[in-house]
Amino acid sequence: MASVWSGYLMFGLISMPVRLFPAARSKVIPFHMVHRPDHVRIKTPLYCPKDQRIVERSEIVKGFAAVQLVDTASRAHL
Ligand SMILES: [Zn+2]
């Protein structure tokens, strides 16, 4: 299947090549939910395993916000 986008994710000094493929059932990219202060992935669905407590919606950001998306073709930050 041809990817619809390729580039890489940057985590500080570490980059990870990625390609996006068209989803069969959904147009929503399933980024994980992470706790904003520590970026630990939220479980079931609003629980932070590090803090071992239920967190409020206001404490949660999408994991997308923790990284930069860089487009390979244009080298532009999205
Ligand atoms: Zn936490």
N, CA, C, O and the ligand as a Tripos MOL2 file, in Angstrom:
@<TRIPOS>MOLECULE
protein
  313   311    79     0     0
PROTEIN
NO_CHARGES

@<TRIPOS>ATOM
      1 N           0.8540   -1.2010    0.0000 N.3       1 MET1
      2 CA          0.0000    0.0000    0.0000 C.3       1 MET1
      3 C           0.8880    1.2490    0.0000 C.2       1 MET1
      4 O           1.8390    1.3340    0.7760 O.2       1 MET1
      5 N           0.5880    2.1790   -0.8370 N.am      2 ALA2
      6 CA          1.3850    3.4030   -0.8970 C.3       2 ALA2
      7 C           1.0840    4.2930    0.3060 C.2       2 ALA2
      8 O          -0.0660    4.4510    0.7130 O.2       2 ALA2
      9 N           2.1300    4.8600    0.8520 N.am      3 SER3
     10 CA          1.9050    5.7470    1.9850 C.3       3 SER3
     11 C           1.4160    7.0960    1.4790 C.2       3 SER3
     12 O           1.7350    7.5040    0.3620 O.2       3 SER3
     13 N           0.6530    7.7730    2.2950 N.am      4 VAL4
     14 CA          0.1250    9.0780    1.9100 C.3       4 VAL4
     15 C           1.0370   10.2040    2.3880 C.2       4 VAL4
     16 O           0.9140   11.3500    1.9550 O.2       4 VAL4
     17 N           1.9430    9.8600    3.2780 N.am      5 TRP5
     18 CA          2.8780   10.8590    3.7990 C.3       5 TRP5
     19 C           4.0660   10.1390    4.3790 C.2       5 TRP5
     20 O           3.9030    9.0870    4.9980 O.2       5 TRP5
     21 N           5.2680   10.6770    4.1980 N.am      6 SER6
     22 CA          6.4280   10.1210    4.8840 C.3       6 SER6
     23 C           7.2590   11.2610    5.4270 C.2       6 SER6
     24 O           7.2500   12.3700    4.8920 O.2       6 SER6
     25 N           7.9700   10.9760    6.4880 N.am      7 GLY7
     26 CA          8.7730   12.0070    7.1340 C.3       7 GLY7
     27 C           9.3510   11.3890    8.3770 C.2       7 GLY7
     28 O           9.5820   10.1810    8.4270 O.2       7 GLY7
     29 N           9.5840   12.1950    9.3710 N.am      8 TYR8
     30 CA         10.0530   11.6080   10.6110 C.3       8 TYR8
     31 C           9.5690   12.4040   11.8040 C.2       8 TYR8
     32 O           9.2760   13.5960   11.7130 O.2       8 TYR8
     33 N           9.4940   11.7000   12.9340 N.am      9 LEU9
     34 CA          9.1230   12.3360   14.1860 C.3       9 LEU9
     35 C          10.4020   12.6740   14.9320 C.2       9 LEU9
     36 O          11.3280   11.8640   14.9600 O.2       9 LEU9
     37 N          10.4740   13.8400   15.5300 N.am     10 MET10
     38 CA         11.6550   14.2220   16.2850 C.3      10 MET10
     39 C          11.3320   14.2630   17.7710 C.2      10 MET10
     40 O          10.3810   14.9140   18.2040 O.2      10 MET10
     41 N          12.1570   13.5440   18.5470 N.am     11 PHE11
     42 CA         12.0460   13.5820   20.0010 C.3      11 PHE11
     43 C          13.3480   14.1840   20.5080 C.2      11 PHE11
     44 O          14.2920   13.4450   20.7870 O.2      11 PHE11
     45 N          13.4240   15.4820   20.6320 N.am     12 GLY12
     46 CA         14.6770   16.0960   21.0250 C.3      12 GLY12
     47 C          15.7230   15.8230   19.9500 C.2      12 GLY12
     48 O          15.5720   16.2740   18.8150 O.2      12 GLY12
     49 N          16.7810   15.0910   20.2920 N.am     13 LEU13
     50 CA         17.8480   14.8220   19.3350 C.3      13 LEU13
     51 C          17.6180   13.5330   18.5590 C.2      13 LEU13
     52 O          18.3780   13.2150   17.6440 O.2      13 LEU13
     53 N          16.5790   12.7910   18.9180 N.am     14 ILE14
     54 CA         16.3040   11.5090   18.2770 C.3      14 ILE14
     55 C          15.2140   11.6900   17.2450 C.2      14 ILE14
     56 O          14.1880   12.3130   17.5190 O.2      14 ILE14
     57 N          15.4330   11.1390   16.0450 N.am     15 SER15
     58 CA         14.3730   11.1880   15.0480 C.3      15 SER15
     59 C          13.9920    9.7790   14.6350 C.2      15 SER15
     60 O          14.8120    8.8630   14.6870 O.2      15 SER15
     61 N          12.7620    9.6140   14.2320 N.am     16 MET16
     62 CA         12.2280    8.3020   13.8750 C.3      16 MET16
     63 C          11.5060    8.4270   12.5430 C.2      16 MET16
     64 O          10.5410    9.1830   12.4320 O.2      16 MET16
     65 N          11.9660    7.6860   11.5160 N.am     17 PRO17
     66 CA         11.2600    7.7760   10.2260 C.3      17 PRO17
     67 C           9.8630    7.1730   10.3290 C.2      17 PRO17
     68 O           9.6680    6.1330   10.9570 O.2      17 PRO17
     69 N           8.9220    7.8210    9.7220 N.am     18 VAL18
     70 CA          7.5420    7.3300    9.7660 C.3      18 VAL18
     71 C           6.8950    7.4890    8.3970 C.2      18 VAL18
     72 O           7.2630    8.3650    7.6140 O.2      18 VAL18
     73 N           5.9310    6.6280    8.1280 N.am     19 ARG19
     74 CA          5.0850    6.7900    6.9530 C.3      19 ARG19
     75 C           3.6450    6.6470    7.4110 C.2      19 ARG19
     76 O           3.3330    5.8120    8.2610 O.2      19 ARG19
     77 N           2.7960    7.4430    6.8610 N.am     20 LEU20
     78 CA          1.3720    7.3420    7.1840 C.3      20 LEU20
     79 C           0.6690    6.6110    6.0530 C.2      20 LEU20
     80 O           0.9050    6.8900    4.8780 O.2      20 LEU20
     81 N          -0.1930    5.6750    6.4170 N.am     21 PHE21
     82 CA         -0.9730    4.9330    5.4400 C.3      21 PHE21
     83 C          -2.4440    5.2810    5.5990 C.2      21 PHE21
     84 O          -2.9090    5.5590    6.7050 O.2      21 PHE21
     85 N          -3.1730    5.2630    4.4900 N.am     22 PRO22
     86 CA         -4.6060    5.5450    4.6170 C.3      22 PRO22
     87 C          -5.2870    4.4790    5.4770 C.2      22 PRO22
     88 O          -5.0960    3.2820    5.2620 O.2      22 PRO22
     89 N          -6.0710    4.9200    6.4380 N.am     23 ALA23
     90 CA         -6.7590    3.9950    7.3260 C.3      23 ALA23
     91 C          -7.9370    3.3610    6.6140 C.2      23 ALA23
     92 O          -8.6400    4.0150    5.8430 O.2      23 ALA23
     93 N          -8.1440    2.0900    6.8780 N.am     24 ALA24
     94 CA         -9.2190    1.3760    6.1990 C.3      24 ALA24
     95 C         -10.5940    1.8230    6.6900 C.2      24 ALA24
     96 O         -11.5360    1.9340    5.9050 O.2      24 ALA24
     97 N         -10.7010    2.0740    7.9810 N.am     25 ARG25
     98 CA        -12.0190    2.3480    8.5560 C.3      25 ARG25
     99 C         -12.1920    3.7650    9.0830 C.2      25 ARG25
    100 O         -13.3140    4.2010    9.3410 O.2      25 ARG25
    101 N         -11.0930    4.4800    9.2420 N.am     26 SER26
    102 CA        -11.2120    5.7750    9.8880 C.3      26 SER26
    103 C         -10.2200    6.7550    9.2880 C.2      26 SER26
    104 O          -9.1270    6.3640    8.8790 O.2      26 SER26
    105 N         -10.5860    7.9950    9.2340 N.am     27 LYS27
    106 CA         -9.6620    9.0280    8.7820 C.3      27 LYS27
    107 C          -8.9110    9.6480    9.9600 C.2      27 LYS27
    108 O          -8.0640   10.5210    9.7670 O.2      27 LYS27
    109 N          -9.2120    9.2070   11.1570 N.am     28 VAL28
    110 CA         -8.5710    9.7610   12.3500 C.3      28 VAL28
    111 C          -7.2700    9.0030   12.6220 C.2      28 VAL28
    112 O          -7.2820    7.7760   12.7120 O.2      28 VAL28
    113 N          -6.1640    9.7090   12.7510 N.am     29 ILE29
    114 CA         -4.8860    9.0860   13.0890 C.3      29 ILE29
    115 C          -4.8900    8.7750   14.5890 C.2      29 ILE29
    116 O          -5.0740    9.6800   15.4030 O.2      29 ILE29
    117 N          -4.6910    7.5090   14.9630 N.am     30 PRO30
    118 CA         -4.8530    7.1060   16.3610 C.3      30 PRO30
    119 C          -3.6350    7.4140   17.2350 C.2      30 PRO30
    120 O          -2.9470    6.5010   17.6900 O.2      30 PRO30
    121 N          -3.3740    8.6920   17.4650 N.am     31 PHE31
    122 CA         -2.3050    9.0400   18.3860 C.3      31 PHE31
    123 C          -2.7040    8.6660   19.8110 C.2      31 PHE31
    124 O          -3.8730    8.7450   20.1880 O.2      31 PHE31
    125 N          -1.7220    8.2640   20.5770 N.am     32 HIS32
    126 CA         -1.9910    7.9070   21.9630 C.3      32 HIS32
    127 C          -2.2400    9.1490   22.7920 C.2      32 HIS32
    128 O          -1.7300   10.2320   22.5050 O.2      32 HIS32
    129 N          -3.0410    8.9610   23.8300 N.am     33 MET33
    130 CA         -3.2530   10.0260   24.7920 C.3      33 MET33
    131 C          -2.1560    9.9350   25.8400 C.2      33 MET33
    132 O          -1.9000    8.8540   26.3700 O.2      33 MET33
    133 N          -1.5010   11.0550   26.1500 N.am     34 VAL34
    134 CA         -0.4410   11.0320   27.1550 C.3      34 VAL34
    135 C          -0.6710   12.1290   28.1940 C.2      34 VAL34
    136 O          -1.2560   13.1700   27.8970 O.2      34 VAL34
    137 N          -0.2020   11.8800   29.4140 N.am     35 HIS35
    138 CA         -0.3100   12.8470   30.4970 C.3      35 HIS35
    139 C           0.6380   14.0070   30.2000 C.2      35 HIS35
    140 O           1.8340   13.8010   29.9950 O.2      35 HIS35
    141 N           0.1010   15.2190   30.1790 N.am     36 ARG36
    142 CA          0.8690   16.3750   29.7330 C.3      36 ARG36
    143 C           2.1860   16.6030   30.5030 C.2      36 ARG36
    144 O           3.2050   16.8730   29.8670 O.2      36 ARG36
    145 N           2.2050   16.5070   31.8510 N.am     37 PRO37
    146 CA          3.4670   16.8090   32.5510 C.3      37 PRO37
    147 C           4.5960   15.8220   32.2710 C.2      37 PRO37
    148 O           5.7590   16.2230   32.2510 O.2      37 PRO37
    149 N           4.2910   14.5580   32.0560 N.am     38 ASP38
    150 CA          5.3630   13.5640   31.9410 C.3      38 ASP38
    151 C           5.3140   12.7520   30.6490 C.2      38 ASP38
    152 O           6.2080   11.9460   30.3930 O.2      38 ASP38
    153 N           4.2700   12.9580   29.8260 N.am     39 HIS39
    154 CA          4.1300   12.2800   28.5400 C.3      39 HIS39
    155 C           3.9960   10.7600   28.6570 C.2      39 HIS39
    156 O           4.2880   10.0260   27.7130 O.2      39 HIS39
    157 N           3.5460   10.3000   29.8360 N.am     40 VAL40
    158 CA          3.2730    8.8800   30.0220 C.3      40 VAL40
    159 C           1.9150    8.5690   29.3960 C.2      40 VAL40
    160 O           0.9600    9.3280   29.5580 O.2      40 VAL40
    161 N           1.8390    7.4520   28.6850 N.am     41 ARG41
    162 CA          0.6030    7.1290   27.9830 C.3      41 ARG41
    163 C          -0.5300    6.8490   28.9660 C.2      41 ARG41
    164 O          -0.3570    6.1280   29.9490 O.2      41 ARG41
    165 N          -1.6670    7.4210   28.6860 N.am     42 ILE42
    166 CA         -2.8390    7.2580   29.5290 C.3      42 ILE42
    167 C          -3.4920    5.9070   29.2500 C.2      42 ILE42
    168 O          -3.6390    5.5030   28.0970 O.2      42 ILE42
    169 N          -3.8740    5.2270   30.3020 N.am     43 LYS43
    170 CA         -4.5400    3.9350   30.1620 C.3      43 LYS43
    171 C          -6.0180    4.0620   30.5110 C.2      43 LYS43
    172 O          -6.3930    4.8580   31.3710 O.2      43 LYS43
    173 N          -6.8060    3.3220   29.8790 N.am     44 THR44
    174 CA         -8.2130    2.9670   30.1510 C.3      44 THR44
    175 C          -9.1050    4.0270   30.7670 C.2      44 THR44
    176 O          -9.3970    3.8970   31.9560 O.2      44 THR44
    177 N          -9.5440    5.0100   30.1160 N.am     45 PRO45
    178 CA         -8.8050    5.8120   29.1580 C.3      45 PRO45
    179 C          -8.1880    7.0290   29.7990 C.2      45 PRO45
    180 O          -7.4310    7.7520   29.1520 O.2      45 PRO45
    181 N          -8.4950    7.2710   31.0500 N.am     46 LEU46
    182 CA         -8.0230    8.5160   31.6750 C.3      46 LEU46
    183 C          -7.2060    8.2490   32.9470 C.2      46 LEU46
    184 O          -7.3180    8.9700   33.9390 O.2      46 LEU46
    185 N          -6.3890    7.2030   32.8900 N.am     47 TYR47
    186 CA         -5.6100    6.8110   34.0680 C.3      47 TYR47
    187 C          -4.1250    6.9450   33.7620 C.2      47 TYR47
    188 O          -3.6590    6.4370   32.7420 O.2      47 TYR47
    189 N          -3.3720    7.6230   34.6300 N.am     48 CYS48
    190 CA         -1.9270    7.7570   34.4280 C.3      48 CYS48
    191 C          -1.2190    6.6910   35.2630 C.2      48 CYS48
    192 O          -1.2790    6.7410   36.4920 O.2      48 CYS48
    193 N          -0.5390    5.7130   34.6150 N.am     49 PRO49
    194 CA          0.1030    4.6290   35.3670 C.3      49 PRO49
    195 C           1.2610    5.1120   36.2280 C.2      49 PRO49
    196 O           1.5830    4.4610   37.2220 O.2      49 PRO49
    197 N           1.8850    6.2040   35.8930 N.am     50 LYS50
    198 CA          2.9830    6.7110   36.7160 C.3      50 LYS50
    199 C           2.4470    7.2920   38.0220 C.2      50 LYS50
    200 O           2.9430    6.9900   39.1070 O.2      50 LYS50
    201 N           1.4240    8.1300   37.8890 N.am     51 ASP51
    202 CA          0.8640    8.7770   39.0840 C.3      51 ASP51
    203 C          -0.1520    7.8840   39.7800 C.2      51 ASP51
    204 O          -0.5570    8.1650   40.9090 O.2      51 ASP51
    205 N          -0.5670    6.8100   39.1150 N.am     52 GLN52
    206 CA         -1.5190    5.8540   39.6560 C.3      52 GLN52
    207 C          -2.7890    6.5170   40.1530 C.2      52 GLN52
    208 O          -3.2620    6.2860   41.2660 O.2      52 GLN52
    209 N          -3.3180    7.3540   39.2710 N.am     53 ARG53
    210 CA         -4.5920    7.9900   39.5970 C.3      53 ARG53
    211 C          -5.3220    8.3430   38.2990 C.2      53 ARG53
    212 O          -4.7360    8.4290   37.2200 O.2      53 ARG53
    213 N          -6.6220    8.5420   38.4630 N.am     54 ILE54
    214 CA         -7.4190    9.0410   37.3590 C.3      54 ILE54
    215 C          -7.0770   10.5090   37.1540 C.2      54 ILE54
    216 O          -7.0090   11.2770   38.1130 O.2      54 ILE54
    217 N          -6.8630   10.8950   35.9060 N.am     55 VAL55
    218 CA         -6.5270   12.2840   35.6280 C.3      55 VAL55
    219 C          -7.6930   12.9770   34.9390 C.2      55 VAL55
    220 O          -8.5210   12.3420   34.2860 O.2      55 VAL55
    221 N          -7.7350   14.2780   35.0980 N.am     56 GLU56
    222 CA         -8.8030   15.0610   34.5000 C.3      56 GLU56
    223 C          -8.5140   15.2960   33.0150 C.2      56 GLU56
    224 O          -7.3660   15.2630   32.5720 O.2      56 GLU56
    225 N          -9.5740   15.5310   32.2760 N.am     57 ARG57
    226 CA         -9.4310   15.8530   30.8570 C.3      57 ARG57
    227 C          -8.4620   17.0300   30.6480 C.2      57 ARG57
    228 O          -7.6980   17.0510   29.6830 O.2      57 ARG57
    229 N          -8.5050   17.9860   31.5470 N.am     58 SER58
    230 CA         -7.6780   19.1850   31.4000 C.3      58 SER58
    231 C          -6.1930   18.8910   31.5630 C.2      58 SER58
    232 O          -5.3550   19.7030   31.1710 O.2      58 SER58
    233 N          -5.8570   17.7310   32.1410 N.am     59 GLU59
    234 CA         -4.4570   17.3580   32.3450 C.3      59 GLU59
    235 C          -3.9020   16.5730   31.1640 C.2      59 GLU59
    236 O          -2.7180   16.2360   31.1360 O.2      59 GLU59
    237 N          -4.7630   16.2830   30.1850 N.am     60 ILE60
    238 CA         -4.3760   15.3730   29.1060 C.3      60 ILE60
    239 C          -4.1800   16.1390   27.8060 C.2      60 ILE60
    240 O          -4.9840   16.9910   27.4240 O.2      60 ILE60
    241 N          -3.0670   15.7980   27.1340 N.am     61 VAL61
    242 CA         -2.8260   16.3210   25.7960 C.3      61 VAL61
    243 C          -2.5860   15.1390   24.8820 C.2      61 VAL61
    244 O          -2.2590   14.0490   25.3510 O.2      61 VAL61
    245 N          -2.7430   15.3360   23.5920 N.am     62 LYS62
    246 CA         -2.4460   14.2660   22.6490 C.3      62 LYS62
    247 C          -0.9280   14.1140   22.5060 C.2      62 LYS62
    248 O          -0.1870   15.0960   22.5590 O.2      62 LYS62
    249 N          -0.4730   12.8500   22.3220 N.am     63 GLY63
    250 CA          0.9550   12.5800   22.1800 C.3      63 GLY63
    251 C           1.5750   13.3390   21.0170 C.2      63 GLY63
    252 O           2.7700   13.6360   21.0190 O.2      63 GLY63
    253 N           0.7670   13.6410   20.0490 N.am     64 PHE64
    254 CA          1.2040   14.4250   18.8910 C.3      64 PHE64
    255 C           1.8860   15.7120   19.3180 C.2      64 PHE64
    256 O           2.8490   16.1450   18.6840 O.2      64 PHE64
    257 N           1.3940   16.3310   20.3920 N.am     65 ALA65
    258 CA          1.9270   17.6220   20.8150 C.3      65 ALA65
    259 C           3.3220   17.5090   21.4050 C.2      65 ALA65
    260 O           4.0140   18.5170   21.5530 O.2      65 ALA65
    261 N           3.7590   16.2640   21.7530 N.am     66 ALA66
    262 CA          5.0540   16.0810   22.4000 C.3      66 ALA66
    263 C           6.1850   15.9630   21.3990 C.2      66 ALA66
    264 O           7.3530   15.9850   21.7870 O.2      66 ALA66
    265 N           5.8650   15.8380   20.1140 N.am     67 VAL67
    266 CA          6.9030   15.6440   19.1010 C.3      67 VAL67
    267 C           6.7180   16.6510   17.9780 C.2      67 VAL67
    268 O           5.6940   17.3300   17.8980 O.2      67 VAL67
    269 N           7.7260   16.7400   17.1100 N.am     68 GLN68
    270 CA          7.5980   17.5580   15.9250 C.3      68 GLN68
    271 C           7.4560   16.6410   14.7250 C.2      68 GLN68
    272 O           8.1560   15.6330   14.6310 O.2      68 GLN68
    273 N           6.5790   16.9660   13.8280 N.am     69 LEU69
    274 CA          6.4620   16.2410   12.5710 C.3      69 LEU69
    275 C           7.2380   17.0100   11.5090 C.2      69 LEU69
    276 O           7.0200   18.2050   11.3120 O.2      69 LEU69
    277 N           8.1530   16.3110   10.8230 N.am     70 VAL70
    278 CA          8.9450   16.9600    9.7800 C.3      70 VAL70
    279 C           8.6730   16.2710    8.4610 C.2      70 VAL70
    280 O           8.8100   15.0530    8.3500 O.2      70 VAL70
    281 N           8.2870   17.0470    7.4570 N.am     71 ASP71
    282 CA          7.9710   16.4970    6.1430 C.3      71 ASP71
    283 C           9.2630   16.2570    5.3670 C.2      71 ASP71
    284 O          10.0500   17.1820    5.1680 O.2      71 ASP71
    285 N           9.4850   15.0140    4.9290 N.am     72 THR72
    286 CA         10.7300   14.6530    4.2500 C.3      72 THR72
    287 C          10.9180   15.4380    2.9520 C.2      72 THR72
    288 O          12.0220   15.8840    2.6400 O.2      72 THR72
    289 N           9.8520   15.5980    2.2170 N.am     73 ALA73
    290 CA          9.9590   16.2320    0.9050 C.3      73 ALA73
    291 C          10.3630   17.6990    1.0070 C.2      73 ALA73
    292 O          11.2370   18.1590    0.2740 O.2      73 ALA73
    293 N           9.7320   18.4230    1.9080 N.am     74 SER74
    294 CA          9.9890   19.8570    1.9830 C.3      74 SER74
    295 C          10.9220   20.2370    3.1170 C.2      74 SER74
    296 O          11.3810   21.3760    3.1960 O.2      74 SER74
    297 N          11.2060   19.2700    4.0060 N.am     75 ARG75
    298 CA         12.0040   19.5380    5.2130 C.3      75 ARG75
    299 C          11.3590   20.6020    6.1000 C.2      75 ARG75
    300 O          12.0010   21.2050    6.9600 O.2      75 ARG75
    301 N          10.0870   20.8050    5.8600 N.am     76 ALA76
    302 CA          9.3920   21.8130    6.6410 C.3      76 ALA76
    303 C           8.7560   21.1820    7.8740 C.2      76 ALA76
    304 O           8.2100   20.0810    7.8080 O.2      76 ALA76
    305 N           8.8290   21.8690    8.9630 N.am     77 HIS77
    306 CA          8.1090   21.4190   10.1630 C.3      77 HIS77
    307 C           6.6380   21.6770    9.9440 C.2      77 HIS77
    308 O           6.2460   22.7720    9.5390 O.2      77 HIS77
    309 N           5.8400   20.6970   10.2040 N.am     78 LEU78
    310 CA          4.3960   20.8380    9.9920 C.3      78 LEU78
    311 C           3.7550   21.5440   11.1760 C.2      78 LEU78
    312 O           2.5420   21.7570   11.1850 O.2      78 LEU78
    313 ZN          1.5680   11.2630   34.9940 Zn       79 ZN79
@<TRIPOS>BOND
     1     1     2 1
     2     2     3 1
     3     3     4 2
     4     3     5 am
     5     5     6 1
     6     6     7 1
     7     7     8 2
     8     7     9 am
     9     9    10 1
    10    10    11 1
    11    11    12 2
    12    11    13 am
    13    13    14 1
    14    14    15 1
    15    15    16 2
    16    15    17 am
    17    17    18 1
    18    18    19 1
    19    19    20 2
    20    19    21 am
    21    21    22 1
    22    22    23 1
    23    23    24 2
    24    23    25 am
    25    25    26 1
    26    26    27 1
    27    27    28 2
    28    27    29 am
    29    29    30 1
    30    30    31 1
    31    31    32 2
    32    31    33 am
    33    33    34 1
    34    34    35 1
    35    35    36 2
    36    35    37 am
    37    37    38 1
    38    38    39 1
    39    39    40 2
    40    39    41 am
    41    41    42 1
    42    42    43 1
    43    43    44 2
    44    43    45 am
    45    45    46 1
    46    46    47 1
    47    47    48 2
    48    47    49 am
    49    49    50 1
    50    50    51 1
    51    51    52 2
    52    51    53 am
    53    53    54 1
    54    54    55 1
    55    55    56 2
    56    55    57 am
    57    57    58 1
    58    58    59 1
    59    59    60 2
    60    59    61 am
    61    61    62 1
    62    62    63 1
    63    63    64 2
    64    63    65 am
    65    65    66 1
    66    66    67 1
    67    67    68 2
    68    67    69 am
    69    69    70 1
    70    70    71 1
    71    71    72 2
    72    71    73 am
    73    73    74 1
    74    74    75 1
    75    75    76 2
    76    75    77 am
    77    77    78 1
    78    78    79 1
    79    79    80 2
    80    79    81 am
    81    81    82 1
    82    82    83 1
    83    83    84 2
    84    83    85 am
    85    85    86 1
    86    86    87 1
    87    87    88 2
    88    87    89 am
    89    89    90 1
    90    90    91 1
    91    91    92 2
    92    91    93 am
    93    93    94 1
    94    94    95 1
    95    95    96 2
    96    95    97 am
    97    97    98 1
    98    98    99 1
    99    99   100 2
   100    99   101 am
   101   101   102 1
   102   102   103 1
   103   103   104 2
   104   103   105 am
   105   105   106 1
   106   106   107 1
   107   107   108 2
   108   107   109 am
   109   109   110 1
   110   110   111 1
   111   111   112 2
   112   111   113 am
   113   113   114 1
   114   114   115 1
   115   115   116 2
   116   115   117 am
   117   117   118 1
   118   118   119 1
   119   119   120 2
   120   119   121 am
   121   121   122 1
   122   122   123 1
   123   123   124 2
   124   123   125 am
   125   125   126 1
   126   126   127 1
   127   127   128 2
   128   127   129 am
   129   129   130 1
   130   130   131 1
   131   131   132 2
   132   131   133 am
   133   133   134 1
   134   134   135 1
   135   135   136 2
   136   135   137 am
   137   137   138 1
   138   138   139 1
   139   139   140 2
   140   139   141 am
   141   141   142 1
   142   142   143 1
   143   143   144 2
   144   143   145 am
   145   145   146 1
   146   146   147 1
   147   147   148 2
   148   147   149 am
   149   149   150 1
   150   150   151 1
   151   151   152 2
   152   151   153 am
   153   153   154 1
   154   154   155 1
   155   155   156 2
   156   155   157 am
   157   157   158 1
   158   158   159 1
   159   159   160 2
   160   159   161 am
   161   161   162 1
   162   162   163 1
   163   163   164 2
   164   163   165 am
   165   165   166 1
   166   166   167 1
   167   167   168 2
   168   167   169 am
   169   169   170 1
   170   170   171 1
   171   171   172 2
   172   171   173 am
   173   173   174 1
   174   174   175 1
   175   175   176 2
   176   175   177 am
   177   177   178 1
   178   178   179 1
   179   179   180 2
   180   179   181 am
   181   181   182 1
   182   182   183 1
   183   183   184 2
   184   183   185 am
   185   185   186 1
   186   186   187 1
   187   187   188 2
   188   187   189 am
   189   189   190 1
   190   190   191 1
   191   191   192 2
   192   191   193 am
   193   193   194 1
   194   194   195 1
   195   195   196 2
   196   195   197 am
   197   197   198 1
   198   198   199 1
   199   199   200 2
   200   199   201 am
   201   201   202 1
   202   202   203 1
   203   203   204 2
   204   203   205 am
   205   205   206 1
   206   206   207 1
   207   207   208 2
   208   207   209 am
   209   209   210 1
   210   210   211 1
   211   211   212 2
   212   211   213 am
   213   213   214 1
   214   214   215 1
   215   215   216 2
   216   215   217 am
   217   217   218 1
   218   218   219 1
   219   219   220 2
   220   219   221 am
   221   221   222 1
   222   222   223 1
   223   223   224 2
   224   223   225 am
   225   225   226 1
   226   226   227 1
   227   227   228 2
   228   227   229 am
   229   229   230 1
   230   230   231 1
   231   231   232 2
   232   231   233 am
   233   233   234 1
   234   234   235 1
   235   235   236 2
   236   235   237 am
   237   237   238 1
   238   238   239 1
   239   239   240 2
   240   239   241 am
   241   241   242 1
   242   242   243 1
   243   243   244 2
   244   243   245 am
   245   245   246 1
   246   246   247 1
   247   247   248 2
   248   247   249 am
   249   249   250 1
   250   250   251 1
   251   251   252 2
   252   251   253 am
   253   253   254 1
   254   254   255 1
   255   255   256 2
   256   255   257 am
   257   257   258 1
   258   258   259 1
   259   259   260 2
   260   259   261 am
   261   261   262 1
   262   262   263 1
   263   263   264 2
   264   263   265 am
   265   265   266 1
   266   266   267 1
   267   267   268 2
   268   267   269 am
   269   269   270 1
   270   270   271 1
   271   271   272 2
   272   271   273 am
   273   273   274 1
   274   274   275 1
   275   275   276 2
   276   275   277 am
   277   277   278 1
   278   278   279 1
   279   279   280 2
   280   279   281 am
   281   281   282 1
   282   282   283 1
   283   283   284 2
   284   283   285 am
   285   285   286 1
   286   286   287 1
   287   287   288 2
   288   287   289 am
   289   289   290 1
   290   290   291 1
   291   291   292 2
   292   291   293 am
   293   293   294 1
   294   294   295 1
   295   295   296 2
   296   295   297 am
   297   297   298 1
   298   298   299 1
   299   299   300 2
   300   299   301 am
   301   301   302 1
   302   302   303 1
   303   303   304 2
   304   303   305 am
   305   305   306 1
   306   306   307 1
   307   307   308 2
   308   307   309 am
   309   309   310 1
   310   310   311 1
   311   311   312 2
@<TRIPOS>SUBSTRUCTURE
     1 MET1         2 RESIDUE 1 A MET
     2 ALA2         6 RESIDUE 1 A ALA
     3 SER3        10 RESIDUE 1 A SER
     4 VAL4        14 RESIDUE 1 A VAL
     5 TRP5        18 RESIDUE 1 A TRP
     6 SER6        22 RESIDUE 1 A SER
     7 GLY7        26 RESIDUE 1 A GLY
     8 TYR8        30 RESIDUE 1 A TYR
     9 LEU9        34 RESIDUE 1 A LEU
    10 MET10       38 RESIDUE 1 A MET
    11 PHE11       42 RESIDUE 1 A PHE
    12 GLY12       46 RESIDUE 1 A GLY
    13 LEU13       50 RESIDUE 1 A LEU
    14 ILE14       54 RESIDUE 1 A ILE
    15 SER15       58 RESIDUE 1 A SER
    16 MET16       62 RESIDUE 1 A MET
    17 PRO17       66 RESIDUE 1 A PRO
    18 VAL18       70 RESIDUE 1 A VAL
    19 ARG19       74 RESIDUE 1 A ARG
    20 LEU20       78 RESIDUE 1 A LEU
    21 PHE21       82 RESIDUE 1 A PHE
    22 PRO22       86 RESIDUE 1 A PRO
    23 ALA23       90 RESIDUE 1 A ALA
    24 ALA24       94 RESIDUE 1 A ALA
    25 ARG25       98 RESIDUE 1 A ARG
    26 SER26      102 RESIDUE 1 A SER
    27 LYS27      106 RESIDUE 1 A LYS
    28 VAL28      110 RESIDUE 1 A VAL
    29 ILE29      114 RESIDUE 1 A ILE
    30 PRO30      118 RESIDUE 1 A PRO
    31 PHE31      122 RESIDUE 1 A PHE
    32 HIS32      126 RESIDUE 1 A HIS
    33 MET33      130 RESIDUE 1 A MET
    34 VAL34      134 RESIDUE 1 A VAL
    35 HIS35      138 RESIDUE 1 A HIS
    36 ARG36      142 RESIDUE 1 A ARG
    37 PRO37      146 RESIDUE 1 A PRO
    38 ASP38      150 RESIDUE 1 A ASP
    39 HIS39      154 RESIDUE 1 A HIS
    40 VAL40      158 RESIDUE 1 A VAL
    41 ARG41      162 RESIDUE 1 A ARG
    42 ILE42      166 RESIDUE 1 A ILE
    43 LYS43      170 RESIDUE 1 A LYS
    44 THR44      174 RESIDUE 1 A THR
    45 PRO45      178 RESIDUE 1 A PRO
    46 LEU46      182 RESIDUE 1 A LEU
    47 TYR47      186 RESIDUE 1 A TYR
    48 CYS48      190 RESIDUE 1 A CYS
    49 PRO49      194 RESIDUE 1 A PRO
    50 LYS50      198 RESIDUE 1 A LYS
    51 ASP51      202 RESIDUE 1 A ASP
    52 GLN52      206 RESIDUE 1 A GLN
    53 ARG53      210 RESIDUE 1 A ARG
    54 ILE54      214 RESIDUE 1 A ILE
    55 VAL55      218 RESIDUE 1 A VAL
    56 GLU56      222 RESIDUE 1 A GLU
    57 ARG57      226 RESIDUE 1 A ARG
    58 SER58      230 RESIDUE 1 A SER
    59 GLU59      234 RESIDUE 1 A GLU
    60 ILE60      238 RESIDUE 1 A ILE
    61 VAL61      242 RESIDUE 1 A VAL
    62 LYS62      246 RESIDUE 1 A LYS
    63 GLY63      250 RESIDUE 1 A GLY
    64 PHE64      254 RESIDUE 1 A PHE
    65 ALA65      258 RESIDUE 1 A ALA
    66 ALA66      262 RESIDUE 1 A ALA
    67 VAL67      266 RESIDUE 1 A VAL
    68 GLN68      270 RESIDUE 1 A GLN
    69 LEU69      274 RESIDUE 1 A LEU
    70 VAL70      278 RESIDUE 1 A VAL
    71 ASP71      282 RESIDUE 1 A ASP
    72 THR72      286 RESIDUE 1 A THR
    73 ALA73      290 RESIDUE 1 A ALA
    74 SER74      294 RESIDUE 1 A SER
    75 ARG75      298 RESIDUE 1 A ARG
    76 ALA76      302 RESIDUE 1 A ALA
    77 HIS77      306 RESIDUE 1 A HIS
    78 LEU78      310 RESIDUE 1 A LEU
    79 ZN79       313 GROUP 0 **** ****
